[in-house]
């Protein structure tokens, strides 16, 4: 199967097609699909909740059969909501949560187990033993990379791709186990960690002609022309194309990504290197840091009936001057950057009993230093803390938009990245209103709370 043209100029010379592109994102909490027109407007949408399974403490799984049905359903419903025909779709871009993996029989297509979520902690001790081994120390010395989660086998995008075209490809974003210059798997490193190279799928560009959906599924063969990881997709959707551009996303987790240009940066200060996207000769690298339980904390509070709709939390938080010293440590799946403590406990610290529900909501926001592309309270506080302007887009489903943008560029639906930048619309720009020093006491107290939450659980 041949790939698409390898540079933007050649694609721009191709005749533009009428129709629409699909952007689909398989997130940790929601799977959603949007139909976009040439102005990058959403014409139709559909979303379904992704149900996580918790068979044991620390284990997080997703039923692949249910997820596959949801994948097909949201596409059909989004196209129907747009009032168009499947034959009008010129390309499909797919964005997926990262590090959630599965294995299956390549002959029968039957999976051996559920998806193991990126939030799953069952391999923590294995990862620690790898990181402390002599072999890994040698790898770290030469590569200056680290393993934060368990090794990846087949991810959600490969599983979906196999189900719709019968082939397996992967878009590369993990630098730990690939040669950066050649953008291929490292046989040396995979052999050192006992992963057969034959198990790993071929590496392809982020924007590539992966094939077409079997027409029995949607009635027509829709081209799949982009596969991308969710945070990289959001980065592309935000039009963070220049070195130094920064994207901040709050979903199930919070992710801060920096465009570092065409070369990977060293692992430093809690940031780890990733490949953002590769299209032809263009390779863009990112430095990323994350916190794992942002949306999880909001969902947890919702289940406690602290509020009905997450949209209520902004008004509740703004009604108070501060959280009056209350500290909340959201570590339902352990603490990530900078601590990497899987045995930490979620905890609430109350300085006195005369506190009520609104303080509980406010403390959730103050617990996260880097938060949200959707909540004005959080965005303003973040702007104050970093003393920088923050531009919130009108369309906040950036992973869907990024996947659609990559697909649209691939088929000539849009000309180039400059056109995408012109189509991007800002809703509001948050500017610093307080000095970061005003938050020092709150930050110091929260840091103390974090330390007291560490190493709560036994390894067993």
C-alpha positions as CSV (number, residue, x, y, z in Angstrom):
1,X,0.0,0.0,0.0
2,X,1.6,3.3,-1.1
3,X,2.0,6.3,1.3
4,X,0.7,9.8,0.7
5,X,2.9,12.5,-0.8
6,X,5.7,13.3,1.6
7,X,5.7,17.1,1.7
8,X,3.1,19.9,2.1
9,X,3.9,21.6,-1.1
10,X,3.1,18.6,-3.2
11,X,-0.2,18.1,-1.4
12,X,-1.1,21.8,-1.8
13,X,-0.8,21.4,-5.6
14,X,-3.4,18.6,-5.6
15,X,-7.0,19.7,-6.4
16,X,-9.1,20.4,-3.3
17,X,-11.9,18.0,-2.5
18,X,-15.4,18.9,-1.5
19,X,-16.8,17.1,1.5
20,X,-15.9,16.7,5.2
21,X,-13.3,15.2,7.4
22,X,-13.8,13.2,10.6
23,X,-11.7,13.6,13.7
24,X,-12.1,10.8,16.3
25,X,-10.6,10.7,19.7
26,X,-10.5,7.6,21.9
27,X,-9.9,9.2,25.3
28,X,-9.7,7.7,28.8
29,X,-13.1,9.0,29.8
30,X,-14.9,9.6,26.5
31,X,-14.8,8.5,22.9
32,X,-16.0,11.2,20.6
33,X,-16.2,12.0,16.9
34,X,-16.7,15.4,15.1
35,X,-17.5,16.1,11.5
36,X,-15.5,19.2,10.2
37,X,-16.2,21.3,7.2
38,X,-13.5,23.3,5.3
39,X,-13.8,26.2,7.7
40,X,-12.9,23.7,10.5
41,X,-16.4,24.1,12.0
42,X,-18.0,21.2,13.8
43,X,-21.0,20.1,11.7
44,X,-22.0,17.1,13.7
45,X,-20.8,15.3,16.8
46,X,-21.3,12.2,18.9
47,X,-19.7,11.0,22.2
48,X,-20.0,8.0,24.5
49,X,-18.6,7.4,27.9
50,X,-15.6,5.0,28.1
51,X,-16.2,2.7,31.1
52,X,-13.1,1.7,33.0
53,X,-12.9,-1.7,34.8
54,X,-11.2,-2.2,38.1
55,X,-10.7,-5.9,38.6
56,X,-8.2,-5.4,41.4
57,X,-6.7,-2.5,43.4
58,X,-4.4,-0.6,41.1
59,X,-5.6,-2.4,37.9
60,X,-7.4,-0.4,35.3
61,X,-8.8,-2.0,32.1
62,X,-11.2,-1.3,29.2
63,X,-13.3,-3.9,27.4
64,X,-12.1,-4.0,23.8
65,X,-15.4,-5.4,22.4
66,X,-17.4,-2.5,24.0
67,X,-14.8,0.1,22.8
68,X,-15.0,-1.2,19.2
69,X,-18.8,-1.0,19.2
70,X,-18.5,2.6,20.5
71,X,-16.0,3.5,17.8
72,X,-18.4,2.4,15.0
73,X,-21.4,4.0,16.8
74,X,-19.9,7.5,17.3
75,X,-18.9,7.7,13.7
76,X,-22.3,6.8,12.4
77,X,-24.0,9.1,14.9
78,X,-21.7,12.1,14.1
79,X,-22.3,11.7,10.4
80,X,-26.0,11.5,10.9
81,X,-26.0,14.5,13.2
82,X,-24.2,16.5,10.5
83,X,-27.0,15.6,8.0
84,X,-24.6,14.2,5.4
85,X,-23.8,10.9,3.8
86,X,-20.8,8.6,4.5
87,X,-19.8,9.0,0.9
88,X,-19.1,12.7,1.6
89,X,-16.3,11.9,4.1
90,X,-12.9,12.3,2.4
91,X,-10.7,11.3,5.3
92,X,-10.7,10.0,8.9
93,X,-8.1,10.9,11.5
94,X,-7.9,8.9,14.7
95,X,-6.4,10.1,18.0
96,X,-6.1,7.7,20.9
97,X,-5.0,7.6,24.5
98,X,-1.4,6.5,24.9
99,X,0.2,3.5,26.6
100,X,-3.1,1.6,26.9
101,X,-2.3,-1.7,25.2
102,X,-3.6,-5.1,24.3
103,X,-2.4,-8.4,22.6
104,X,-4.4,-10.5,20.2
105,X,-4.2,-13.5,17.8
106,X,-3.1,-12.1,14.4
107,X,-4.7,-15.0,12.6
108,X,-8.1,-14.9,14.3
109,X,-8.3,-11.3,15.5
110,X,-9.4,-12.6,19.0
111,X,-7.9,-10.6,21.9
112,X,-6.2,-12.4,24.8
113,X,-7.3,-9.9,27.5
114,X,-8.8,-6.5,28.1
115,X,-7.0,-3.3,27.3
116,X,-4.5,-2.5,30.1
117,X,-5.0,1.2,30.7
118,X,-2.1,3.7,31.0
119,X,-3.4,4.3,34.5
120,X,-2.8,0.7,35.5
121,X,-0.2,0.1,38.2
122,X,0.3,-3.7,38.1
123,X,3.7,-3.4,36.4
124,X,5.2,-0.8,38.7
125,X,7.6,-3.2,40.4
126,X,8.7,-4.6,37.0
127,X,9.5,-1.1,35.8
128,X,11.4,-0.3,38.9
129,X,13.5,-3.4,38.5
130,X,14.2,-2.5,34.9
131,X,15.2,1.1,35.8
132,X,17.5,-0.1,38.5
133,X,19.1,-2.8,36.3
134,X,22.6,-2.5,34.9
135,X,21.3,-2.8,31.4
136,X,19.0,0.1,31.8
137,X,21.6,2.2,33.4
138,X,23.8,1.7,30.4
139,X,20.8,2.6,28.1
140,X,20.1,5.7,30.2
141,X,23.7,6.8,30.0
142,X,23.8,6.7,26.2
143,X,20.2,7.7,25.5
144,X,19.4,9.8,28.7
145,X,15.8,8.4,28.6
146,X,13.8,6.8,31.3
147,X,10.8,4.3,31.4
148,X,7.9,5.8,33.3
149,X,5.3,3.3,32.5
150,X,5.4,-0.3,31.4
151,X,6.5,-1.4,27.9
152,X,4.0,-0.9,25.1
153,X,2.8,-3.7,22.9
154,X,-0.2,-3.1,20.7
155,X,-2.0,0.1,21.4
156,X,-5.6,1.2,20.8
157,X,-4.9,2.7,17.4
158,X,-3.3,-0.6,16.1
159,X,-6.2,-2.6,17.4
160,X,-8.8,-0.4,15.7
161,X,-6.7,-0.3,12.5
162,X,-6.5,-4.1,12.5
163,X,-10.3,-4.4,13.0
164,X,-11.1,-2.0,10.1
165,X,-8.4,-2.9,7.5
166,X,-6.9,-6.1,8.7
167,X,-3.4,-4.7,8.9
168,X,-1.3,-3.3,11.8
169,X,0.8,-0.1,11.7
170,X,2.0,2.2,14.4
171,X,2.8,5.9,14.5
172,X,6.0,6.4,16.5
173,X,6.0,8.6,19.5
174,X,8.1,6.7,22.1
175,X,11.8,7.6,21.9
176,X,12.9,5.0,24.4
177,X,12.8,2.0,21.9
178,X,13.5,3.6,18.6
179,X,16.3,5.0,16.6
180,X,15.4,8.7,16.3
181,X,17.4,9.3,13.0
182,X,15.9,6.4,11.2
183,X,12.5,6.4,13.0
184,X,12.5,2.7,13.4
185,X,12.5,0.2,16.2
186,X,15.8,-0.3,18.0
187,X,16.7,-4.0,17.8
188,X,19.4,-3.6,20.4
189,X,17.1,-2.1,23.0
190,X,14.2,-4.4,22.3
191,X,16.4,-7.4,22.7
192,X,17.9,-6.1,25.9
193,X,14.4,-6.0,27.4
194,X,13.4,-9.3,25.9
195,X,10.8,-8.0,23.4
196,X,10.9,-9.8,20.1
197,X,11.3,-7.3,17.3
198,X,8.9,-9.4,15.2
199,X,6.1,-8.5,17.6
200,X,6.2,-4.8,16.8
201,X,4.2,-3.4,13.9
202,X,5.8,-1.4,11.1
203,X,6.4,2.3,11.8
204,X,4.6,4.8,9.6
205,X,4.3,8.6,9.5
206,X,1.6,10.3,11.6
207,X,-0.2,11.4,8.4
208,X,-0.1,8.4,6.0
209,X,-2.5,6.4,3.8
210,X,-3.1,3.5,6.1
211,X,-5.9,2.1,4.0
212,X,-9.7,2.4,3.9
213,X,-12.3,1.2,6.3
214,X,-14.0,-2.0,5.1
215,X,-17.1,-0.8,3.3
216,X,-19.2,-3.4,5.1
217,X,-18.8,-1.3,8.3
218,X,-20.0,2.1,7.0
219,X,-21.3,1.3,3.5
220,X,-18.4,3.1,1.8
221,X,-14.6,2.7,2.1
222,X,-13.5,5.8,4.2
223,X,-9.8,6.5,3.9
224,X,-7.8,6.4,7.2
225,X,-5.1,9.1,6.7
226,X,-3.9,10.0,10.2
227,X,-3.1,8.1,13.4
228,X,-1.8,10.1,16.3
229,X,-1.5,10.0,20.1
230,X,-4.0,12.2,21.9
231,X,-1.6,14.8,23.4
232,X,0.3,15.1,20.1
233,X,-3.0,15.5,18.3
234,X,-4.0,18.2,20.7
235,X,-0.7,20.0,20.2
236,X,-1.3,19.9,16.4
237,X,-4.9,21.0,16.8
238,X,-3.8,24.0,18.9
239,X,-1.4,24.9,16.0
240,X,1.6,24.7,18.2
241,X,3.9,24.4,15.2
242,X,6.8,26.6,16.3
243,X,9.7,25.7,18.6
244,X,8.8,27.0,22.0
245,X,5.0,26.7,21.6
246,X,3.3,25.3,24.7
247,X,0.1,23.4,25.1
248,X,-1.7,22.7,28.3
249,X,-4.5,20.1,28.4
250,X,-6.7,19.0,31.3
251,X,-8.6,15.8,30.7
252,X,-8.5,12.6,32.7
253,X,-4.9,13.8,33.4
254,X,-3.1,17.1,32.9
255,X,-0.5,17.3,30.2
256,X,2.0,20.1,29.5
257,X,3.8,19.8,26.2
258,X,6.5,22.0,24.7
259,X,7.5,22.0,21.0
260,X,11.3,21.5,21.1
261,X,11.8,21.5,17.3
262,X,13.4,18.7,15.3
263,X,15.6,17.2,18.0
264,X,14.6,15.4,21.2
265,X,15.6,17.0,24.5
266,X,17.2,15.3,27.5
267,X,15.0,14.0,30.3
268,X,15.2,16.8,32.9
269,X,13.0,18.4,35.5
270,X,10.2,15.9,35.2
271,X,9.9,16.4,31.4
272,X,10.4,13.4,29.1
273,X,11.0,13.5,25.3
274,X,8.4,12.4,22.8
275,X,8.0,12.5,19.0
276,X,5.1,15.0,18.3
277,X,4.5,14.0,14.7
278,X,6.4,12.9,11.6
279,X,5.2,13.8,8.1
280,X,7.6,13.1,5.3
281,X,10.9,14.8,6.2
282,X,9.4,16.9,9.0
283,X,9.9,15.5,12.5
284,X,8.7,17.5,15.5
285,X,9.7,16.6,19.0
286,X,8.0,17.5,22.3
287,X,9.0,17.7,25.9
288,X,6.1,16.6,28.2
289,X,5.2,16.5,31.8
290,X,2.0,15.2,33.4
291,X,-0.3,14.7,36.4
292,X,-2.5,11.7,36.2
293,X,-5.7,12.4,38.1
294,X,-7.2,15.7,37.1
295,X,-10.5,14.6,35.6
296,X,-10.5,11.6,37.9
297,X,-10.6,13.9,40.9
298,X,-13.5,15.9,39.4
299,X,-15.4,12.7,38.7
300,X,-14.8,11.5,42.2
301,X,-16.1,14.7,43.7
302,X,-19.1,14.4,41.5
303,X,-19.9,10.9,42.7
304,X,-19.8,12.3,46.3
305,X,-22.6,14.7,45.2
306,X,-20.5,17.8,45.8
307,X,-22.0,19.1,42.5
308,X,-24.1,17.8,39.7
309,X,-22.3,19.2,36.7
310,X,-18.6,20.0,36.4
311,X,-19.5,23.3,34.9
312,X,-20.8,24.3,38.4
313,X,-17.4,24.2,40.0
314,X,-16.2,27.4,38.5
315,X,-18.9,29.5,40.1
316,X,-18.5,27.6,43.4
317,X,-14.7,28.2,43.5
318,X,-15.1,31.9,42.6
319,X,-17.5,32.4,45.5
320,X,-14.6,32.0,48.0
321,X,-11.5,34.0,48.5
322,X,-9.4,30.8,48.9
323,X,-9.6,27.3,50.3
324,X,-8.6,28.4,53.8
325,X,-5.6,26.1,54.0
326,X,-7.4,22.9,52.9
327,X,-5.2,20.7,50.8
328,X,-6.2,17.9,48.5
329,X,-3.7,15.4,46.9
330,X,-5.3,13.7,43.9
331,X,-3.3,10.5,43.6
332,X,-5.9,7.8,42.7
333,X,-3.3,6.2,40.4
334,X,-0.2,7.3,42.3
335,X,1.8,10.5,42.0
336,X,3.4,11.2,38.6
337,X,5.8,14.0,37.8
338,X,7.8,15.0,39.7
339,X,7.5,12.3,42.4
340,X,6.7,9.0,40.6
341,X,5.2,7.4,43.7
342,X,2.8,4.7,42.8
343,X,2.1,3.9,46.5
344,X,0.8,7.4,47.3
345,X,-2.7,7.8,48.7
346,X,-5.4,10.4,47.8
347,X,-5.8,12.6,50.8
348,X,-7.6,15.7,52.2
349,X,-6.0,17.8,54.9
350,X,-8.5,20.0,56.9
351,X,-6.9,22.6,59.2
352,X,-10.2,23.2,61.1
353,X,-13.7,21.8,61.1
354,X,-15.6,24.9,60.0
355,X,-15.3,24.1,56.3
356,X,-18.0,23.2,53.9
357,X,-18.6,22.0,50.4
358,X,-17.4,25.0,48.4
359,X,-14.0,24.8,50.1
360,X,-13.8,21.2,49.0
361,X,-14.4,22.2,45.4
362,X,-11.9,25.1,45.6
363,X,-9.1,22.9,47.0
364,X,-9.4,20.6,44.0
365,X,-8.5,23.5,41.7
366,X,-5.7,24.8,44.0
367,X,-4.2,21.3,44.1
368,X,-3.2,21.3,40.5
369,X,-0.5,23.9,39.4
370,X,-1.0,23.2,35.7
371,X,-4.6,22.7,34.7
372,X,-7.4,22.9,32.3
373,X,-8.1,24.2,28.9
374,X,-11.7,24.7,29.8
375,X,-12.3,26.2,33.2
376,X,-11.8,30.0,33.6
377,X,-11.0,29.9,37.3
378,X,-8.1,27.4,36.7
379,X,-6.9,29.2,33.6
380,X,-6.7,32.5,35.3
381,X,-4.8,31.0,38.3
382,X,-2.4,29.3,36.0
383,X,-1.8,32.5,34.1
384,X,-1.0,34.2,37.5
385,X,1.3,31.4,38.5
386,X,3.4,31.4,35.4
387,X,3.1,35.1,34.7
388,X,2.2,34.5,31.0
389,X,-0.9,34.9,28.8
390,X,-2.9,31.8,28.1
391,X,-5.0,31.6,24.9
392,X,-8.0,29.4,25.2
393,X,-9.5,28.3,21.8
394,X,-13.1,28.4,20.9
395,X,-13.0,24.7,20.1
396,X,-11.6,22.9,23.1
397,X,-11.8,19.3,21.7
398,X,-8.2,19.6,20.5
399,X,-7.5,15.9,20.1
400,X,-10.4,15.5,17.6
401,X,-9.4,18.7,15.8
402,X,-5.7,17.7,15.6
403,X,-6.6,14.3,14.1
404,X,-8.9,15.9,11.6
405,X,-6.3,18.5,10.7
406,X,-3.7,15.9,10.0
407,X,-6.2,13.9,7.9
408,X,-7.4,17.1,6.1
409,X,-3.8,18.0,5.1
410,X,-3.1,14.5,3.9
411,X,-5.9,14.5,1.4
412,X,-5.6,18.2,0.3
413,X,-8.8,19.2,2.2
414,X,-6.6,22.0,3.7
415,X,-3.6,23.4,1.9
416,X,-1.0,23.8,4.7
417,X,-0.4,24.6,8.3
418,X,-0.7,28.3,7.7
419,X,-4.3,27.8,6.6
420,X,-5.0,25.9,9.8
421,X,-3.5,28.7,11.8
422,X,-5.9,31.2,10.1
423,X,-8.9,28.9,10.8
424,X,-8.0,28.7,14.6
425,X,-10.3,30.9,16.7
426,X,-9.6,32.2,20.2
427,X,-12.3,32.4,22.7
428,X,-10.4,34.4,25.4
429,X,-6.9,35.3,26.4
430,X,-6.2,35.1,30.1
431,X,-3.6,37.6,31.4
432,X,-1.8,37.6,34.8
433,X,-3.8,39.5,37.4
434,X,-2.0,38.5,40.6
435,X,1.7,38.0,41.5
436,X,2.7,34.4,41.9
437,X,4.1,35.3,45.3
438,X,0.5,35.6,46.5
439,X,0.2,31.8,46.1
440,X,3.4,30.9,48.0
441,X,1.7,29.9,51.2
442,X,-0.8,27.7,49.5
443,X,1.8,26.0,47.4
444,X,4.0,25.4,50.4
445,X,1.2,23.8,52.3
446,X,0.2,21.7,49.3
447,X,3.8,20.5,48.9
448,X,3.8,19.4,52.6
449,X,0.5,17.5,52.0
450,X,2.0,15.7,49.0
451,X,5.0,14.5,51.0
452,X,2.7,13.1,53.7
453,X,0.7,11.2,51.1
454,X,3.7,9.3,49.7
455,X,4.4,5.6,50.3
456,X,1.1,4.9,52.0
457,X,0.4,1.5,50.6
458,X,2.5,-1.6,50.9
459,X,3.9,-3.2,47.8
460,X,1.5,-6.1,48.2
